[in-house]
Amino acid sequence: MYHVSDITRRLGIARSTLLYYQRIGLVSPARDEQNGYRIYSESDLERLVTIRCLQRAGFSLTQCQRCIEGKMDTAMLREQLLVIEREILHLKTAERMLRALCQRTEGKAPPQTPETDPLRHWHAAFEKQSAQAHLKWLQALGFSEKTATQIRCVSRNMENHEVYMEDFCKVFETMKRQGPGSRQATLSAFRKIENSAAIRNILEIGCGKGETALTLAEVSEAHITAVDNHGPFLHALTTKFTEKNLSRRIQPLVASMLSLPFENRSFDLIWCEGAAYIMGFEKALATWKKFLIPNGHLFVSDAVWLTSSPSAPCKELWDVEYPDMRSLEERCRQAEKAGYLVVDAALLPRQDWQDFYDDMEKNLLDLEDSLGESPVFQDLKKEIAMNRQYGNEYGYACLLLQKKVPV
């Protein structure tokens, strides 16, 4: 629950603005029975986040409300588009005039600002404010949960999303791993679990093509449920464990991490390498805890900053790719707040990142003839170059957590 001060601080708006939203019916907070203060729910906050993000995209409050309620019509959208196009024309005219005057007075024109995709930054800002509100808004537009999640976390493009994801999958389906990691890193983390021999049921979330599931099967006698929402990844996993005669111990399952189909207290260990960001780190920890037995363990790796002052190009990239990236210390605090004991906190070895991007680069070279001009190709090349130059500024936090039992 949130009070007025919580909402105004979270959204950066004046109290009068928030109360105006209430007067015109955009939000209807409850009242505290004891003192009469306004109380805003999580749904109220998500609705307000969506309104503020749509306002930044040029929508009026009336249009925001219609958009949230799924009552958009072509006439309204085209009318707003014409308004924006006229404003852009005026601004471009002003820009050209100012450049001409600077040329006249200074003898040279000011440097051009590098072009960026404003819609990618808009989606990233929305995601940072509230991943859940971002997801709900995309679903209100008619996107499936899987597609909405991919738009949030991968393409950030509602217009050419299908083409982007087709090219993206061409790259990642041919890679050995779908994120930084290694067999040795998985083994190292698993061996830090006290009495690991007693583990009987493991859930791996975001398993990709199954390298981690196979490693966990090597070092335990547990039954492993390997979940991913991308069928081709699970097909590759099935081929691997069939070859290794592990069909009875590894169960692949196409499912969303946002709505896992399991009973509470079903697993001794939950394992998630590099995929918790899709839900949001804090929400993932809070949601998955119910699936663990008392004193059960959760291993999660997540991208973190290794410096408090990252280089500008590096920060610009990750502000879009992972808006909620934090420090290792902050992730540990969040885990403790969510009801976990931090058993171990370490960083993924730098070599694992190097190996991951070497593999990606090799696959991009193999696909260059077909993907060389695609946005995916350019985005991934940029990510590789960023890691080579600034890889010491960020890494993966590897957290082994244990579910606390209430006293």
C-alpha positions as YAML, in Angstrom:
chain: A
units: angstrom
residues:
- id: 1
  name: MET
  ca: [0.00, 0.00, 0.00]
- id: 2
  name: TYR
  ca: [1.16, 3.54, -0.74]
- id: 3
  name: HIS
  ca: [0.34, 6.98, 0.65]
- id: 4
  name: VAL
  ca: [0.28, 10.27, -1.25]
- id: 5
  name: SER
  ca: [3.89, 11.03, -0.35]
- id: 6
  name: ASP
  ca: [5.01, 7.60, -1.59]
- id: 7
  name: ILE
  ca: [3.34, 8.09, -4.97]
- id: 8
  name: THR
  ca: [4.54, 11.66, -5.51]
- id: 9
  name: ARG
  ca: [8.11, 10.66, -4.67]
- id: 10
  name: ARG
  ca: [7.99, 7.53, -6.84]
- id: 11
  name: LEU
  ca: [6.56, 9.35, -9.88]
- id: 12
  name: GLY
  ca: [8.18, 12.74, -9.38]
- id: 13
  name: ILE
  ca: [4.87, 14.63, -9.49]
- id: 14
  name: ALA
  ca: [3.27, 17.30, -7.33]
- id: 15
  name: ARG
  ca: [0.62, 16.42, -4.74]
- id: 16
  name: SER
  ca: [-1.84, 18.69, -6.56]
- id: 17
  name: THR
  ca: [-1.29, 16.73, -9.79]
- id: 18
  name: LEU
  ca: [-2.03, 13.44, -8.05]
- id: 19
  name: LEU
  ca: [-5.19, 14.83, -6.49]
- id: 20
  name: TYR
  ca: [-6.25, 16.19, -9.89]
- id: 21
  name: TYR
  ca: [-5.90, 12.69, -11.35]
- id: 22
  name: GLN
  ca: [-8.31, 11.51, -8.67]
- id: 23
  name: ARG
  ca: [-10.80, 14.32, -9.33]
- id: 24
  name: ILE
  ca: [-11.08, 13.43, -13.03]
- id: 25
  name: GLY
  ca: [-11.42, 9.72, -12.29]
- id: 26
  name: LEU
  ca: [-8.05, 8.40, -13.46]
- id: 27
  name: VAL
  ca: [-7.42, 6.75, -10.11]
- id: 28
  name: SER
  ca: [-9.65, 6.02, -7.08]
- id: 29
  name: PRO
  ca: [-7.63, 5.40, -3.90]
- id: 30
  name: ALA
  ca: [-9.17, 3.81, -0.83]
- id: 31
  name: ARG
  ca: [-9.31, 5.56, 2.55]
- id: 32
  name: ASP
  ca: [-7.62, 4.51, 5.78]
- id: 33
  name: GLU
  ca: [-10.47, 3.76, 8.20]
- id: 34
  name: GLN
  ca: [-8.52, 5.16, 11.17]
- id: 35
  name: ASN
  ca: [-7.29, 8.50, 9.82]
- id: 36
  name: GLY
  ca: [-9.01, 8.99, 6.47]
- id: 37
  name: TYR
  ca: [-5.72, 9.23, 4.54]
- id: 38
  name: ARG
  ca: [-5.70, 8.14, 0.91]
- id: 39
  name: ILE
  ca: [-4.24, 4.67, 0.34]
- id: 40
  name: TYR
  ca: [-3.09, 3.61, -3.12]
- id: 41
  name: SER
  ca: [-2.84, -0.05, -4.12]
- id: 42
  name: GLU
  ca: [-0.20, -1.66, -6.31]
- id: 43
  name: SER
  ca: [-2.73, -1.53, -9.17]
- id: 44
  name: ASP
  ca: [-3.21, 2.21, -8.58]
- id: 45
  name: LEU
  ca: [0.56, 2.73, -8.80]
- id: 46
  name: GLU
  ca: [0.82, 0.67, -11.99]
- id: 47
  name: ARG
  ca: [-2.02, 2.67, -13.56]
- id: 48
  name: LEU
  ca: [-0.36, 5.98, -12.63]
- id: 49
  name: VAL
  ca: [3.02, 4.81, -13.99]
- id: 50
  name: THR
  ca: [1.34, 3.93, -17.29]
- id: 51
  name: ILE
  ca: [-0.39, 7.32, -17.46]
- id: 52
  name: ARG
  ca: [2.87, 9.18, -16.86]
- id: 53
  name: CYS
  ca: [4.71, 7.13, -19.50]
- id: 54
  name: LEU
  ca: [1.96, 7.70, -22.07]
- id: 55
  name: GLN
  ca: [2.01, 11.43, -21.31]
- id: 56
  name: ARG
  ca: [5.74, 11.44, -22.11]
- id: 57
  name: ALA
  ca: [4.81, 9.86, -25.45]
- id: 58
  name: GLY
  ca: [2.58, 12.85, -26.23]
- id: 59
  name: PHE
  ca: [-0.84, 11.60, -25.13]
- id: 60
  name: SER
  ca: [-3.39, 13.81, -23.38]
- id: 61
  name: LEU
  ca: [-4.93, 12.56, -20.14]
- id: 62
  name: THR
  ca: [-8.15, 11.65, -21.97]
- id: 63
  name: GLN
  ca: [-6.17, 9.71, -24.55]
- id: 64
  name: CYS
  ca: [-4.18, 8.02, -21.77]
- id: 65
  name: GLN
  ca: [-7.38, 6.79, -20.16]
- id: 66
  name: ARG
  ca: [-8.76, 5.46, -23.45]
- id: 67
  name: CYS
  ca: [-5.45, 3.79, -24.21]
- id: 68
  name: ILE
  ca: [-5.27, 2.06, -20.81]
- id: 69
  name: GLU
  ca: [-8.84, 0.83, -21.15]
- id: 70
  name: GLY
  ca: [-8.17, -0.55, -24.63]
- id: 71
  name: LYS
  ca: [-10.61, 1.89, -26.24]
- id: 72
  name: MET
  ca: [-8.22, 3.36, -28.79]
- id: 73
  name: ASP
  ca: [-9.53, 4.05, -32.26]
- id: 74
  name: THR
  ca: [-7.72, 4.80, -35.50]
- id: 75
  name: ALA
  ca: [-9.19, 8.31, -35.81]
- id: 76
  name: MET
  ca: [-7.83, 9.31, -32.37]
- id: 77
  name: LEU
  ca: [-4.41, 7.88, -33.10]
- id: 78
  name: ARG
  ca: [-4.15, 9.48, -36.53]
- id: 79
  name: GLU
  ca: [-5.27, 12.84, -35.15]
- id: 80
  name: GLN
  ca: [-2.59, 12.71, -32.47]
- id: 81
  name: LEU
  ca: [-0.01, 11.60, -35.02]
- id: 82
  name: LEU
  ca: [-0.75, 14.64, -37.19]
- id: 83
  name: VAL
  ca: [-0.38, 16.92, -34.17]
- id: 84
  name: ILE
  ca: [3.01, 15.40, -33.33]
- id: 85
  name: GLU
  ca: [4.21, 15.52, -36.94]
- id: 86
  name: ARG
  ca: [3.39, 19.26, -37.12]
- id: 87
  name: GLU
  ca: [5.28, 19.84, -33.87]
- id: 88
  name: ILE
  ca: [8.28, 17.90, -35.20]
- id: 89
  name: LEU
  ca: [8.27, 19.96, -38.41]
- id: 90
  name: HIS
  ca: [8.31, 23.20, -36.39]
- id: 91
  name: LEU
  ca: [11.11, 21.93, -34.16]
- id: 92
  name: LYS
  ca: [13.20, 20.73, -37.11]
- id: 93
  name: THR
  ca: [12.77, 24.14, -38.74]
- id: 94
  name: ALA
  ca: [13.93, 25.79, -35.52]
- id: 95
  name: GLU
  ca: [16.88, 23.41, -35.31]
- id: 96
  name: ARG
  ca: [17.99, 24.14, -38.88]
- id: 97
  name: MET
  ca: [17.67, 27.88, -38.28]
- id: 98
  name: LEU
  ca: [19.71, 27.74, -35.06]
- id: 99
  name: ARG
  ca: [22.42, 25.68, -36.75]
- id: 100
  name: ALA
  ca: [22.56, 28.18, -39.60]
- id: 101
  name: LEU
  ca: [22.89, 31.08, -37.15]
- id: 102
  name: CYS
  ca: [25.62, 29.28, -35.19]
- id: 103
  name: GLN
  ca: [27.43, 28.66, -38.47]
- id: 104
  name: ARG
  ca: [27.15, 32.36, -39.25]
- id: 105
  name: THR
  ca: [28.31, 33.62, -35.86]
- id: 106
  name: GLU
  ca: [30.89, 30.94, -34.95]
- id: 107
  name: GLY
  ca: [32.11, 29.92, -38.37]
- id: 108
  name: LYS
  ca: [31.05, 26.29, -37.87]
- id: 109
  name: ALA
  ca: [27.90, 24.39, -37.02]
- id: 110
  name: PRO
  ca: [27.56, 22.68, -33.61]
- id: 111
  name: PRO
  ca: [28.19, 18.91, -33.58]
- id: 112
  name: GLN
  ca: [25.20, 16.70, -34.32]
- id: 113
  name: THR
  ca: [23.75, 14.71, -31.43]
- id: 114
  name: PRO
  ca: [24.16, 10.98, -32.14]
- id: 115
  name: GLU
  ca: [20.92, 9.43, -33.34]
- id: 116
  name: THR
  ca: [19.16, 7.06, -30.94]
- id: 117
  name: ASP
  ca: [15.89, 5.16, -31.09]
- id: 118
  name: PRO
  ca: [13.60, 7.17, -28.77]
- id: 119
  name: LEU
  ca: [11.04, 4.37, -28.54]
- id: 120
  name: ARG
  ca: [13.65, 1.95, -27.15]
- id: 121
  name: HIS
  ca: [14.46, 4.50, -24.45]
- id: 122
  name: TRP
  ca: [10.74, 5.03, -23.78]
- id: 123
  name: HIS
  ca: [10.19, 1.30, -23.24]
- id: 124
  name: ALA
  ca: [13.27, 1.17, -21.01]
- id: 125
  name: ALA
  ca: [12.01, 4.09, -18.90]
- id: 126
  name: PHE
  ca: [8.59, 2.42, -18.59]
- id: 127
  name: GLU
  ca: [10.27, -0.85, -17.55]
- id: 128
  name: LYS
  ca: [12.33, 0.93, -14.90]
- id: 129
  name: GLN
  ca: [9.25, 2.60, -13.41]
- id: 130
  name: SER
  ca: [7.24, -0.63, -13.25]
- id: 131
  name: ALA
  ca: [7.86, -3.84, -15.17]
- id: 132
  name: GLN
  ca: [4.40, -5.09, -14.19]
- id: 133
  name: ALA
  ca: [2.66, -1.94, -15.48]
- id: 134
  name: HIS
  ca: [4.66, -2.17, -18.71]
- id: 135
  name: LEU
  ca: [3.60, -5.80, -19.17]
- id: 136
  name: LYS
  ca: [-0.07, -5.10, -18.44]
- id: 137
  name: TRP
  ca: [-0.18, -2.19, -20.88]
- id: 138
  name: LEU
  ca: [1.30, -4.27, -23.70]
- id: 139
  name: GLN
  ca: [-1.18, -7.06, -22.96]
- id: 140
  name: ALA
  ca: [-4.01, -4.51, -23.04]
- id: 141
  name: LEU
  ca: [-2.93, -3.76, -26.61]
- id: 142
  name: GLY
  ca: [-3.54, -7.40, -27.49]
- id: 143
  name: PHE
  ca: [-0.02, -8.83, -27.25]
- id: 144
  name: SER
  ca: [0.31, -12.27, -25.66]
- id: 145
  name: GLU
  ca: [2.26, -12.58, -22.41]
- id: 146
  name: LYS
  ca: [5.24, -14.08, -24.26]
- id: 147
  name: THR
  ca: [5.27, -11.39, -26.96]
- id: 148
  name: ALA
  ca: [4.78, -8.60, -24.43]
- id: 149
  name: THR
  ca: [7.70, -9.96, -22.39]
- id: 150
  name: GLN
  ca: [9.91, -10.09, -25.48]
- id: 151
  name: ILE
  ca: [9.02, -6.49, -26.36]
- id: 152
  name: ARG
  ca: [9.81, -5.40, -22.79]
- id: 153
  name: CYS
  ca: [13.13, -7.20, -22.50]
- id: 154
  name: VAL
  ca: [14.47, -7.82, -26.01]
- id: 155
  name: SER
  ca: [13.15, -5.92, -29.03]
- id: 156
  name: ARG
  ca: [11.57, -2.83, -27.39]
- id: 157
  name: ASN
  ca: [9.86, -2.46, -30.73]
- id: 158
  name: MET
  ca: [6.11, -2.89, -31.27]
- id: 159
  name: GLU
  ca: [6.24, -2.25, -35.02]
- id: 160
  name: ASN
  ca: [8.78, -4.79, -36.28]
- id: 161
  name: HIS
  ca: [8.89, -7.09, -33.26]
- id: 162
  name: GLU
  ca: [8.32, -10.35, -35.15]
- id: 163
  name: VAL
  ca: [11.19, -9.66, -37.57]
- id: 164
  name: TYR
  ca: [13.50, -8.64, -34.73]
- id: 165
  name: MET
  ca: [12.76, -11.78, -32.70]
- id: 166
  name: GLU
  ca: [13.15, -14.05, -35.73]
- id: 167
  name: ASP
  ca: [16.67, -12.71, -36.27]
- id: 168
  name: PHE
  ca: [17.41, -12.76, -32.52]
- id: 169
  name: CYS
  ca: [16.45, -16.44, -32.28]
- id: 170
  name: LYS
  ca: [18.60, -17.31, -35.30]
- id: 171
  name: VAL
  ca: [21.60, -16.16, -33.29]
- id: 172
  name: PHE
  ca: [20.76, -17.56, -29.85]
- id: 173
  name: GLU
  ca: [19.43, -20.90, -31.06]
- id: 174
  name: THR
  ca: [22.87, -21.64, -32.54]
- id: 175
  name: MET
  ca: [24.83, -20.59, -29.44]
- id: 176
  name: LYS
  ca: [25.96, -23.09, -26.82]
- id: 177
  name: ARG
  ca: [24.70, -20.94, -23.94]
- id: 178
  name: GLN
  ca: [22.02, -18.27, -23.97]
- id: 179
  name: GLY
  ca: [23.77, -16.17, -21.34]
- id: 180
  name: PRO
  ca: [27.17, -15.89, -19.62]
- id: 181
  name: GLY
  ca: [28.03, -18.89, -17.46]
- id: 182
  name: SER
  ca: [29.98, -22.13, -17.40]
- id: 183
  name: ARG
  ca: [29.91, -25.68, -16.12]
- id: 184
  name: GLN
  ca: [32.56, -24.81, -13.54]
- id: 185
  name: ALA
  ca: [30.61, -21.79, -12.24]
- id: 186
  name: THR
  ca: [27.48, -23.93, -11.84]
- id: 187
  name: LEU
  ca: [29.44, -26.65, -10.03]
- id: 188
  name: SER
  ca: [31.09, -24.11, -7.74]
- id: 189
  name: ALA
  ca: [27.76, -22.65, -6.67]
- id: 190
  name: PHE
  ca: [26.06, -26.02, -6.21]
- id: 191
  name: ARG
  ca: [28.86, -27.34, -3.98]
- id: 192
  name: LYS
  ca: [28.26, -24.47, -1.54]
- id: 193
  name: ILE
  ca: [24.85, -25.92, -0.64]
- id: 194
  name: GLU
  ca: [25.04, -27.68, 2.70]
- id: 195
  name: ASN
  ca: [23.83, -31.29, 2.46]
- id: 196
  name: SER
  ca: [23.35, -31.01, -1.31]
- id: 197
  name: ALA
  ca: [23.09, -34.82, -1.51]
- id: 198
  name: ALA
  ca: [19.64, -34.57, 0.09]
- id: 199
  name: ILE
  ca: [18.22, -32.47, -2.77]
- id: 200
  name: ARG
  ca: [15.50, -34.42, -4.58]
- id: 201
  name: ASN
  ca: [13.61, -31.84, -6.70]
- id: 202
  name: ILE
  ca: [15.19, -29.00, -8.67]
- id: 203
  name: LEU
  ca: [13.44, -26.36, -10.76]
- id: 204
  name: GLU
  ca: [15.53, -24.54, -13.35]
- id: 205
  name: ILE
  ca: [13.88, -21.37, -14.65]
- id: 206
  name: GLY
  ca: [14.94, -20.02, -18.06]
- id: 207
  name: CYS
  ca: [16.91, -23.15, -18.88]
- id: 208
  name: GLY
  ca: [17.73, -22.29, -22.51]
- id: 209
  name: LYS
  ca: [19.31, -25.23, -24.31]
- id: 210
  name: GLY
  ca: [20.03, -27.01, -21.05]
- id: 211
  name: GLU
  ca: [23.74, -26.75, -20.29]
- id: 212
  name: THR
  ca: [23.05, -26.00, -16.62]
- id: 213
  name: ALA
  ca: [20.37, -28.69, -16.28]
- id: 214
  name: LEU
  ca: [22.82, -31.29, -17.58]
- id: 215
  name: THR
  ca: [25.48, -30.12, -15.11]
- id: 216
  name: LEU
  ca: [23.06, -30.30, -12.19]
- id: 217
  name: ALA
  ca: [22.08, -33.82, -13.29]
- id: 218
  name: GLU
  ca: [25.74, -34.82, -13.14]
- id: 219
  name: VAL
  ca: [26.26, -33.75, -9.53]
- id: 220
  name: SER
  ca: [22.94, -34.71, -7.98]
- id: 221
  name: GLU
  ca: [20.39, -37.49, -7.99]
- id: 222
  name: ALA
  ca: [17.53, -34.98, -8.13]
- id: 223
  name: HIS
  ca: [14.63, -34.85, -10.56]
- id: 224
  name: ILE
  ca: [15.05, -31.64, -12.58]
- id: 225
  name: THR
  ca: [12.19, -29.67, -14.11]
- id: 226
  name: ALA
  ca: [13.67, -27.41, -16.80]
- id: 227
  name: VAL
  ca: [11.40, -24.51, -17.76]
- id: 228
  name: ASP
  ca: [11.65, -22.15, -20.73]
- id: 229
  name: ASN
  ca: [9.04, -20.45, -22.90]
- id: 230
  name: HIS
  ca: [10.92, -21.00, -26.18]
- id: 231
  name: GLY
  ca: [10.18, -24.40, -27.69]
- id: 232
  name: PRO
  ca: [13.33, -24.74, -29.87]
- id: 233
  name: PHE
  ca: [15.55, -24.35, -26.79]
- id: 234
  name: LEU
  ca: [13.72, -27.19, -25.05]
- id: 235
  name: HIS
  ca: [13.93, -29.34, -28.18]
- id: 236
  name: ALA
  ca: [17.72, -28.96, -28.08]
- id: 237
  name: LEU
  ca: [17.71, -29.87, -24.38]
- id: 238
  name: THR
  ca: [15.58, -32.96, -25.05]
- id: 239
  name: THR
  ca: [18.04, -34.14, -27.69]
- id: 240
  name: LYS
  ca: [20.95, -33.75, -25.27]
- id: 241
  name: PHE
  ca: [19.45, -35.54, -22.28]
- id: 242
  name: THR
  ca: [18.11, -38.34, -24.48]
- id: 243
  name: GLU
  ca: [21.64, -38.95, -25.75]
- id: 244
  name: LYS
  ca: [22.88, -39.08, -22.14]
- id: 245
  name: ASN
  ca: [20.07, -41.40, -20.97]
- id: 246
  name: LEU
  ca: [18.67, -38.76, -18.58]
- id: 247
  name: SER
  ca: [15.06, -38.81, -19.81]
- id: 248
  name: ARG
  ca: [13.75, -40.06, -16.46]
- id: 249
  name: ARG
  ca: [15.47, -37.33, -14.49]
- id: 250
  name: ILE
  ca: [15.05, -34.18, -16.59]
- id: 251
  name: GLN
  ca: [11.58, -32.97, -17.50]
- id: 252
  name: PRO
  ca: [11.44, -30.11, -20.04]
- id: 253
  name: LEU
  ca: [8.42, -27.83, -19.70]
- id: 254
  name: VAL
  ca: [7.25, -24.97, -21.92]
- id: 255
  name: ALA
  ca: [5.97, -22.41, -19.43]
- id: 256
  name: SER
  ca: [6.25, -18.77, -18.45]
- id: 257
  name: MET
  ca: [8.25, -17.83, -15.38]
- id: 258
  name: LEU
  ca: [5.53, -15.25, -14.73]
- id: 259
  name: SER
  ca: [2.94, -17.97, -14.06]
- id: 260
  name: LEU
  ca: [4.62, -21.21, -13.06]
- id: 261
  name: PRO
  ca: [2.23, -24.20, -12.79]
- id: 262
  name: PHE
  ca: [3.54, -25.72, -9.55]
- id: 263
  name: GLU
  ca: [2.24, -26.36, -6.07]
- id: 264
  name: ASN
  ca: [3.74, -24.46, -3.15]
- id: 265
  name: ARG
  ca: [6.77, -26.10, -1.50]
- id: 266
  name: SER
  ca: [7.44, -28.32, -4.50]
- id: 267
  name: PHE
  ca: [11.22, -27.87, -4.79]
- id: 268
  name: ASP
  ca: [14.32, -28.20, -2.65]
- id: 269
  name: LEU
  ca: [16.28, -25.96, -5.02]
- id: 270
  name: ILE
  ca: [15.37, -23.35, -7.65]
- id: 271
  name: TRP
  ca: [18.07, -22.39, -10.13]
- id: 272
  name: CYS
  ca: [17.98, -19.38, -12.46]
- id: 273
  name: GLU
  ca: [21.02, -18.16, -14.36]
- id: 274
  name: GLY
  ca: [20.63, -14.70, -15.87]
- id: 275
  name: ALA
  ca: [16.84, -14.71, -16.39]
- id: 276
  name: ALA
  ca: [15.36, -13.17, -13.22]
- id: 277
  name: TYR
  ca: [15.52, -9.69, -14.80]
- id: 278
  name: ILE
  ca: [12.59, -10.69, -17.04]
- id: 279
  name: MET
  ca: [10.29, -10.60, -14.01]
- id: 280
  name: GLY
  ca: [12.27, -7.99, -12.16]
- id: 281
  name: PHE
  ca: [14.78, -9.17, -9.55]
- id: 282
  name: GLU
  ca: [12.74, -8.36, -6.45]
- id: 283
  name: LYS
  ca: [9.48, -9.70, -7.87]
- id: 284
  name: ALA
  ca: [11.18, -12.92, -8.97]
- id: 285
  name: LEU
  ca: [12.57, -13.56, -5.49]
- id: 286
  name: ALA
  ca: [9.24, -12.81, -3.85]
- id: 287
  name: THR
  ca: [7.21, -14.92, -6.31]
- id: 288
  name: TRP
  ca: [9.46, -17.99, -6.43]
- id: 289
  name: LYS
  ca: [9.92, -18.28, -2.66]
- id: 290
  name: LYS
  ca: [6.55, -20.01, -2.23]
- id: 291
  name: PHE
  ca: [7.71, -22.89, -4.45]
- id: 292
  name: LEU
  ca: [10.60, -23.71, -2.09]
- id: 293
  name: ILE
  ca: [10.38, -26.06, 0.87]
- id: 294
  name: PRO
  ca: [11.30, -24.55, 4.27]
- id: 295
  name: ASN
  ca: [15.06, -23.89, 4.27]
- id: 296
  name: GLY
  ca: [15.13, -24.58, 0.51]
- id: 297
  name: HIS
  ca: [17.72, -22.85, -1.67]
- id: 298
  name: LEU
  ca: [17.54, -20.45, -4.58]
- id: 299
  name: PHE
  ca: [20.49, -19.74, -6.87]
- id: 300
  name: VAL
  ca: [20.16, -16.69, -9.06]
- id: 301
  name: SER
  ca: [22.65, -14.78, -11.19]
- id: 302
  name: ASP
  ca: [21.92, -11.22, -12.24]
- id: 303
  name: ALA
  ca: [23.79, -8.42, -14.00]
- id: 304
  name: VAL
  ca: [25.21, -5.85, -11.56]
- id: 305
  name: TRP
  ca: [27.33, -2.72, -11.69]
- id: 306
  name: LEU
  ca: [30.89, -3.14, -10.43]
- id: 307
  name: THR
  ca: [31.48, 0.61, -10.26]
- id: 308
  name: SER
  ca: [29.47, 3.53, -8.95]
- id: 309
  name: SER
  ca: [30.54, 5.69, -11.92]
- id: 310
  name: PRO
  ca: [30.29, 3.64, -15.13]
- id: 311
  name: SER
  ca: [31.55, 5.08, -18.41]
- id: 312
  name: ALA
  ca: [28.93, 7.04, -20.36]
- id: 313
  name: PRO
  ca: [28.68, 4.63, -23.34]
- id: 314
  name: CYS
  ca: [28.40, 1.66, -20.99]
- id: 315
  name: LYS
  ca: [25.71, 3.29, -18.87]
- id: 316
  name: GLU
  ca: [23.78, 4.35, -21.97]
- id: 317
  name: LEU
  ca: [23.69, 0.77, -23.24]
- id: 318
  name: TRP
  ca: [22.62, -0.82, -19.96]
- id: 319
  name: ASP
  ca: [20.09, 1.90, -19.16]
- id: 320
  name: VAL
  ca: [18.20, 0.45, -22.12]
- id: 321
  name: GLU
  ca: [19.17, -3.22, -21.89]
- id: 322
  name: TYR
  ca: [18.63, -3.53, -18.12]
- id: 323
  name: PRO
  ca: [17.19, -0.35, -16.57]
- id: 324
  name: ASP
  ca: [17.01, -1.86, -13.08]
- id: 325
  name: MET
  ca: [20.66, -2.93, -12.87]
- id: 326
  name: ARG
  ca: [22.07, -2.45, -9.34]
- id: 327
  name: SER
  ca: [25.20, -3.26, -7.35]
- id: 328
  name: LEU
  ca: [26.02, -6.62, -5.77]
- id: 329
  name: GLU
  ca: [25.51, -5.12, -2.31]
- id: 330
  name: GLU
  ca: [22.06, -3.82, -3.24]
- id: 331
  name: ARG
  ca: [21.01, -7.22, -4.60]
- id: 332
  name: CYS
  ca: [22.07, -8.85, -1.33]
- id: 333
  name: ARG
  ca: [20.01, -6.33, 0.65]
- id: 334
  name: GLN
  ca: [17.00, -6.98, -1.56]
- id: 335
  name: ALA
  ca: [17.37, -10.74, -1.09]
- id: 336
  name: GLU
  ca: [17.46, -10.36, 2.70]
- id: 337
  name: LYS
  ca: [14.42, -8.07, 2.61]
- id: 338
  name: ALA
  ca: [12.58, -10.71, 0.56]
- id: 339
  name: GLY
  ca: [13.10, -13.28, 3.32]
- id: 340
  name: TYR
  ca: [16.27, -15.07, 2.30]
- id: 341
  name: LEU
  ca: [19.57, -15.76, 4.01]
- id: 342
  name: VAL
  ca: [22.50, -14.93, 1.72]
- id: 343
  name: VAL
  ca: [24.60, -18.11, 1.88]
- id: 344
  name: ASP
  ca: [27.11, -16.93, -0.71]
- id: 345
  name: ALA
  ca: [27.61, -13.92, -2.96]
- id: 346
  name: ALA
  ca: [30.24, -14.01, -5.68]
- id: 347
  name: LEU
  ca: [30.94, -12.70, -9.16]
- id: 348
  name: LEU
  ca: [30.85, -14.82, -12.30]
- id: 349
  name: PRO
  ca: [34.41, -15.15, -13.63]
- id: 350
  name: ARG
  ca: [35.30, -12.64, -16.35]
- id: 351
  name: GLN
  ca: [36.36, -15.53, -18.60]
- id: 352
  name: ASP
  ca: [32.77, -16.78, -18.73]
- id: 353
  name: TRP
  ca: [31.70, -13.46, -20.27]
- id: 354
  name: GLN
  ca: [34.59, -13.62, -22.72]
- id: 355
  name: ASP
  ca: [33.62, -17.15, -23.80]
- id: 356
  name: PHE
  ca: [29.96, -16.16, -24.19]
- id: 357
  name: TYR
  ca: [30.75, -13.19, -26.44]
- id: 358
  name: ASP
  ca: [33.35, -15.15, -28.41]
- id: 359
  name: ASP
  ca: [30.65, -17.70, -29.19]
- id: 360
  name: MET
  ca: [28.17, -14.93, -30.09]
- id: 361
  name: GLU
  ca: [30.71, -13.24, -32.36]
- id: 362
  name: LYS
  ca: [31.44, -16.51, -34.16]
- id: 363
  name: ASN
  ca: [27.73, -17.08, -34.77]
- id: 364
  name: LEU
  ca: [27.24, -13.52, -35.99]
- id: 365
  name: LEU
  ca: [30.06, -13.98, -38.49]
- id: 366
  name: ASP
  ca: [28.42, -17.20, -39.73]
- id: 367
  name: LEU
  ca: [25.11, -15.33, -40.15]
- id: 368
  name: GLU
  ca: [26.51, -12.07, -41.50]
- id: 369
  name: ASP
  ca: [25.35, -12.67, -45.08]
- id: 370
  name: SER
  ca: [21.72, -12.99, -43.95]
- id: 371
  name: LEU
  ca: [21.68, -10.70, -40.88]
- id: 372
  name: GLY
  ca: [24.40, -8.13, -41.52]
- id: 373
  name: GLU
  ca: [22.02, -5.20, -41.98]
- id: 374
  name: SER
  ca: [19.46, -6.23, -39.37]
- id: 375
  name: PRO
  ca: [18.96, -4.29, -36.11]
- id: 376
  name: VAL
  ca: [19.67, -7.48, -34.14]
- id: 377
  name: PHE
  ca: [23.06, -7.89, -35.81]
- id: 378
  name: GLN
  ca: [23.98, -4.28, -35.07]
- id: 379
  name: ASP
  ca: [22.70, -4.42, -31.48]
- id: 380
  name: LEU
  ca: [24.64, -7.59, -30.67]
- id: 381
  name: LYS
  ca: [27.82, -6.31, -32.31]
- id: 382
  name: LYS
  ca: [27.53, -3.20, -30.15]
- id: 383
  name: GLU
  ca: [27.03, -5.32, -27.02]
- id: 384
  name: ILE
  ca: [30.11, -7.41, -27.82]
- id: 385
  name: ALA
  ca: [32.24, -4.30, -28.38]
- id: 386
  name: MET
  ca: [30.93, -2.76, -25.15]
- id: 387
  name: ASN
  ca: [31.92, -5.83, -23.16]
- id: 388
  name: ARG
  ca: [35.38, -5.93, -24.69]
- id: 389
  name: GLN
  ca: [35.98, -2.29, -23.77]
- id: 390
  name: TYR
  ca: [34.02, -1.85, -20.52]
- id: 391
  name: GLY
  ca: [33.52, -5.41, -19.25]
- id: 392
  name: ASN
  ca: [35.30, -4.58, -15.99]
- id: 393
  name: GLU
  ca: [32.47, -2.18, -15.09]
- id: 394
  name: TYR
  ca: [29.70, -4.79, -14.83]
- id: 395
  name: GLY
  ca: [29.29, -8.52, -14.25]
- id: 396
  name: TYR
  ca: [26.98, -11.21, -12.91]
- id: 397
  name: ALA
  ca: [26.24, -11.47, -9.22]
- id: 398
  name: CYS
  ca: [25.96, -15.16, -8.30]
- id: 399
  name: LEU
  ca: [23.76, -15.39, -5.21]
- id: 400
  name: LEU
  ca: [23.07, -18.60, -3.32]
- id: 401
  name: LEU
  ca: [20.11, -17.89, -1.06]
- id: 402
  name: GLN
  ca: [18.25, -19.92, 1.56]
- id: 403
  name: LYS
  ca: [14.58, -19.41, 2.36]
- id: 404
  name: LYS
  ca: [14.18, -18.27, 5.93]
- id: 405
  name: VAL
  ca: [11.67, -20.06, 8.11]
- id: 406
  name: PRO
  ca: [9.53, -17.69, 10.23]
- id: 407
  name: VAL
  ca: [10.28, -18.03, 13.94]
...
